[in-house]
Amino acid sequence: MDPRLLIPSSQSVCVLVFYFVYLAVAGEILPGKVIRGVVLSDGSQLRYRCNGLFALSLLVAILGISAKLGVLSPLVVADRGLELLSATFIFCVLVTLVLYITGRSSSDKSSSLKPHVSGYLVHDWWFGIQLNPQFIGIDLKFFFVRAGMMGWLLINLSILAKCVQDGSLSQSMILYQIFCALYILDYFVHEEYMTSTWDIIAERLGFMLVFGDLLWIPFTFSIQAWMVAFAQQSRTNCSWYMVFRGANKQKHIFKKNPKTPIWGKPPVVVGGKLLASGYWGIARHCNYLGDLMLALSFSLPCGISSPVPYFYPIYLLILLIWRERRDEERCAEKYKEIWPKYLRLVPYRILPYVY
């Protein structure tokens, strides 16, 4: 590969700038349901405007009309993928350096902005210093994950347009595009559930999250789009989707109203805090199981001739096991004496009877 392909051009930089500016403006002005986040340790609650589906639909419409009028090529992402990848990486480094500097100099005492400094530069830059830093009133953590999920779809659509133009569109590509589009659209339909996830409520915003949201999600999760060969996996996708979405929905509803019935029955709650009903009575991280199997089903259409399409599910497996271990340590410290009772009631971590 020619390393010069990784050098960002002015066009790729303009594409990236337009994308971020659009998301910032659309996120603030487009109508959407305003959600209160979880209660933080100081009693505060952040507000999130969940208009991602509207913003994504409008953006796709704008890009589609621009392509029809010849203003913008629908292949710009597919043709300049490496340039956009390197430009995004540079952006991630610069943004997290700014977050590190501003976080170190902050004297804010709120839960969202209170600096957590270990004294080790690399550790603080990687994991972040502040929980929910903002820029001109925009919650950066919520903004970046939205940008990554939309970016994944836009990359896929650009690759789809390239296949159509080249006359190489296959049934497998169509199936893969449908699976991914449904997954991404579902995320934005239920965007409010994101506000009660580990990333939002527990992880500080550093290079790990920024890189993961802006580069890792869109650029590595779309690997299969380049390599799809054939597929017959639609039924499997639907089953694991129900596990993934159902588990996250149950957790979100429980956090809002702990008395809401789960699967038609009163919820089993340990110590008044830990849900042990529904999917959360099957495994302590049943949502991870659904996510992992969905990732695998995205890769199966590529066959087994190459391990490259399986990079996404393998990476996700490693990430989620690492996250699950960290979450367990955090919960053991947080819930103290009720944690062992919860472990006895729900003994499996992710996969029942296996792990």
C-alpha positions in Angstrom: 0.0 0.0 0.0 1.2 3.5 -0.9 1.7 5.3 2.4 0.8 8.6 0.6 -2.8 7.4 0.6 -2.9 8.0 4.3 -2.0 11.7 4.0 -5.2 13.8 4.5 -6.1 15.9 1.6 -7.9 19.3 1.9 -11.1 17.6 0.6 -11.0 14.9 3.3 -10.5 17.5 5.9 -13.4 19.6 4.5 -15.6 16.5 4.6 -14.7 15.9 8.2 -15.3 19.5 9.2 -18.6 19.6 7.4 -19.7 16.4 9.2 -18.9 17.6 12.7 -20.3 21.1 12.1 -23.5 19.6 10.8 -23.9 17.3 13.8 -23.2 20.1 16.2 -25.8 22.4 14.6 -28.4 19.7 14.0 -28.0 18.3 17.5 -28.9 21.7 19.0 -31.6 23.0 16.7 -33.5 19.9 15.5 -36.5 18.9 17.6 -36.2 15.8 19.8 -37.1 14.3 23.1 -35.1 15.8 25.9 -34.0 13.1 28.4 -32.6 13.5 31.9 -29.6 11.3 32.5 -28.9 9.2 35.5 -28.5 10.9 38.9 -24.8 11.6 39.4 -23.0 11.4 42.7 -23.6 15.1 43.4 -27.3 14.7 42.7 -27.1 16.5 39.3 -28.6 15.2 36.1 -27.5 16.0 32.6 -30.0 16.7 29.8 -29.7 15.0 26.4 -31.6 15.9 23.3 -32.3 12.6 21.5 -32.8 13.8 17.9 -30.2 11.6 16.3 -32.7 9.8 14.1 -34.0 13.1 12.7 -30.4 14.4 12.3 -29.3 11.2 10.5 -32.4 11.1 8.2 -31.9 14.8 7.3 -28.2 14.3 6.6 -28.8 11.3 4.3 -31.4 13.3 2.5 -29.1 16.2 2.0 -26.3 14.0 0.8 -28.6 12.1 -1.5 -30.0 15.3 -3.1 -26.4 16.7 -3.4 -25.3 13.5 -5.2 -28.3 13.7 -7.5 -27.5 17.3 -8.4 -23.8 16.5 -8.9 -22.7 18.7 -6.1 -21.1 15.9 -4.1 -20.0 12.4 -5.2 -21.6 9.6 -3.2 -18.2 7.8 -3.5 -16.2 10.5 -1.6 -16.0 8.3 1.5 -15.3 5.0 -0.3 -12.6 6.6 -2.5 -10.9 8.6 0.3 -11.4 6.1 3.2 -7.7 6.0 4.2 -7.4 9.8 4.1 -10.5 10.2 6.3 -9.2 7.5 8.6 -5.9 9.3 9.2 -7.6 12.8 9.4 -9.9 11.3 12.1 -7.0 9.9 14.0 -5.2 13.2 14.0 -8.4 14.9 15.2 -8.7 12.3 18.0 -5.2 13.0 19.2 -5.7 16.8 19.1 -9.0 16.7 20.9 -7.8 14.5 23.6 -4.7 16.6 24.2 -7.1 19.6 24.7 -9.3 17.6 27.0 -6.2 16.6 29.0 -5.0 20.2 29.3 -8.4 21.7 30.2 -9.2 18.8 32.6 -5.9 19.3 34.5 -6.5 23.0 34.9 -10.1 22.6 35.9 -11.2 23.5 39.5 -14.8 22.5 39.0 -16.3 20.4 41.8 -19.3 18.9 40.0 -19.5 15.2 39.2 -19.4 15.9 35.5 -16.4 18.2 35.4 -14.4 17.4 38.5 -10.9 16.4 37.5 -9.6 12.9 38.3 -5.9 13.1 38.0 -3.7 10.0 38.7 -0.4 11.8 38.1 0.5 9.6 35.2 0.3 11.5 31.9 -0.4 8.5 29.6 -3.0 7.0 32.0 -4.9 10.3 32.3 -4.7 11.0 28.6 -5.9 7.5 27.7 -8.8 7.2 30.3 -9.6 10.8 30.5 -9.8 13.3 33.4 -13.4 14.5 33.4 -16.6 12.5 33.2 -18.7 14.7 30.9 -16.8 17.6 29.4 -18.6 20.0 27.2 -17.8 22.4 24.4 -20.1 25.4 23.7 -22.8 23.6 25.6 -22.5 20.3 23.7 -21.9 17.2 25.7 -18.9 15.8 23.9 -19.3 12.2 25.0 -22.8 11.9 23.7 -21.8 13.9 20.5 -18.8 11.6 19.7 -20.7 8.3 20.0 -23.5 9.7 17.8 -20.9 10.8 15.2 -19.3 7.3 15.2 -22.6 5.4 14.7 -23.7 7.8 11.9 -20.3 7.5 10.4 -20.5 3.8 10.2 -23.8 4.0 8.2 -22.3 6.7 5.9 -19.3 4.6 5.1 -21.5 1.6 4.3 -23.7 3.7 2.1 -20.7 5.1 0.2 -19.4 1.5 -0.4 -22.9 0.5 -1.5 -22.9 3.3 -4.0 -19.5 2.2 -5.3 -20.8 -1.3 -5.8 -23.8 0.0 -7.7 -21.6 2.1 -9.9 -19.2 -0.7 -10.6 -22.0 -3.2 -11.3 -20.8 -5.5 -8.6 -23.8 -5.3 -6.2 -24.5 -8.8 -4.8 -27.2 -10.3 -2.7 -24.7 -10.6 0.1 -24.0 -6.9 0.0 -27.7 -6.1 0.1 -28.2 -8.4 3.1 -25.2 -6.9 4.9 -26.4 -3.4 4.3 -29.9 -4.2 5.5 -28.5 -5.8 8.7 -26.3 -2.9 9.6 -28.8 -0.2 8.6 -31.4 -1.8 10.9 -28.9 -2.1 13.7 -27.8 1.6 13.4 -31.3 3.0 12.9 -32.5 1.0 15.9 -29.8 2.6 17.9 -31.1 6.1 17.1 -34.8 5.1 17.6 -33.8 4.1 21.1 -31.0 6.7 21.6 -32.2 7.6 25.0 -31.1 4.1 26.3 -27.5 5.2 25.7 -27.8 7.7 28.5 -27.8 4.8 31.1 -24.9 2.8 29.6 -21.5 2.3 31.2 -19.8 4.7 28.7 -22.0 7.6 29.7 -22.3 7.1 33.4 -18.9 5.7 34.4 -16.2 6.2 31.7 -14.3 9.5 31.7 -13.7 11.0 28.3 -10.2 10.4 27.1 -8.4 9.0 24.1 -9.8 5.5 24.6 -13.4 6.7 24.2 -12.8 9.4 21.6 -10.8 7.0 19.4 -13.3 4.2 19.9 -16.3 6.4 19.0 -14.9 8.4 16.1 -12.5 6.0 14.5 -12.9 2.5 15.7 -16.7 2.2 15.3 -17.1 3.6 11.8 -13.8 2.4 10.2 -13.4 -1.1 11.7 -17.1 -2.0 12.0 -17.5 -1.5 8.3 -14.7 -3.9 7.3 -17.3 -6.5 6.3 -18.8 -4.2 3.7 -15.6 -4.5 1.7 -15.5 -8.3 1.8 -19.0 -9.6 1.8 -19.4 -12.7 -0.4 -22.6 -14.5 0.4 -25.1 -14.8 3.3 -28.1 -16.6 4.7 -28.2 -15.3 8.2 -31.3 -13.1 8.6 -33.1 -15.2 11.1 -30.1 -15.4 13.4 -29.7 -11.6 13.3 -33.3 -11.1 14.5 -32.9 -13.5 17.4 -29.8 -11.9 18.8 -31.1 -8.4 18.1 -34.0 -9.2 20.5 -31.5 -10.2 23.2 -29.3 -7.1 22.7 -32.1 -4.5 22.5 -34.4 -6.2 25.1 -31.7 -6.3 27.7 -30.7 -2.7 27.3 -34.4 -1.7 27.3 -35.0 -3.5 30.6 -32.0 -1.9 32.3 -33.0 1.6 31.1 -36.7 1.2 32.2 -35.6 -0.2 35.6 -33.3 2.8 36.2 -36.2 5.1 35.5 -38.8 3.1 37.5 -37.6 0.1 39.5 -41.2 -1.1 40.0 -42.0 -1.6 36.3 -42.8 -5.3 35.6 -40.3 -7.3 33.7 -41.7 -9.9 31.4 -45.1 -9.4 33.0 -43.9 -10.0 36.6 -42.7 -7.8 39.4 -38.9 -7.3 39.1 -36.5 -9.3 41.4 -34.3 -6.7 42.9 -31.3 -7.4 45.1 -30.7 -4.9 47.9 -33.1 -2.4 46.3 -30.5 -1.6 43.6 -29.6 -4.6 41.4 -32.0 -6.0 38.8 -32.1 -9.8 38.7 -35.1 -10.3 36.4 -35.6 -10.8 32.7 -32.4 -10.9 30.7 -30.6 -9.7 33.8 -31.6 -12.8 35.7 -30.1 -15.0 33.0 -26.6 -13.4 33.0 -25.1 -10.3 34.6 -24.2 -8.9 31.1 -26.7 -10.6 28.8 -26.7 -7.5 26.6 -23.1 -8.2 25.8 -24.1 -11.7 24.5 -26.6 -10.2 22.1 -24.1 -7.6 20.9 -21.4 -10.3 20.3 -23.7 -12.6 18.4 -24.9 -9.7 16.3 -21.3 -8.8 15.5 -20.6 -12.4 14.5 -23.7 -12.5 12.3 -22.5 -9.4 10.4 -19.3 -11.3 9.6 -20.7 -14.7 8.7 -21.9 -13.5 5.2 -18.2 -13.1 4.3 -17.5 -16.8 4.6 -14.4 -18.3 6.1 -11.8 -17.7 3.3 -10.3 -14.8 5.3 -10.1 -13.9 9.0 -10.2 -10.2 8.3 -14.1 -9.9 8.4 -14.0 -11.4 11.8 -11.8 -8.7 13.3 -14.9 -6.8 14.5 -16.5 -9.7 16.6 -13.1 -10.8 17.9 -12.2 -7.2 18.9 -15.7 -6.8 20.5 -15.2 -10.1 22.5 -11.9 -8.9 23.9 -13.3 -5.4 24.7 -16.5 -6.6 26.4 -14.7 -9.2 28.5 -12.3 -6.5 29.6 -15.1 -4.1 30.3 -17.1 -6.7 32.1 -14.2 -7.4 34.4 -13.7 -3.7 35.2 -17.5 -3.3 35.7 -17.5 -6.3 38.2 -14.7 -4.7 40.2 -16.5 -1.4 40.3 -19.8 -2.9 41.3 -18.2 -5.1 44.0 -16.7 -1.9 45.5 -19.9 0.1 45.1 -22.5 -2.4 46.3 -20.3 -4.1 49.0 -22.3 -6.6 51.0 -25.2 -7.0 48.6 -22.9 -7.9 45.7 -22.2 -11.5 46.8 -26.0 -12.0 47.2 -26.5 -10.8 43.6 -23.7 -13.2 42.4 -25.4 -16.1 44.0 -28.7 -15.2 42.3 -27.2 -14.5 38.9 -24.0 -16.6 38.7 -23.2 -16.2 35.0 -21.3 -13.3 33.6 -22.2 -13.3 29.8 -23.0 -16.8 28.5 -25.2 -19.0 30.8 -23.6 -22.3 31.8 -20.3 -21.3 30.0 -19.0 -18.0 31.3 
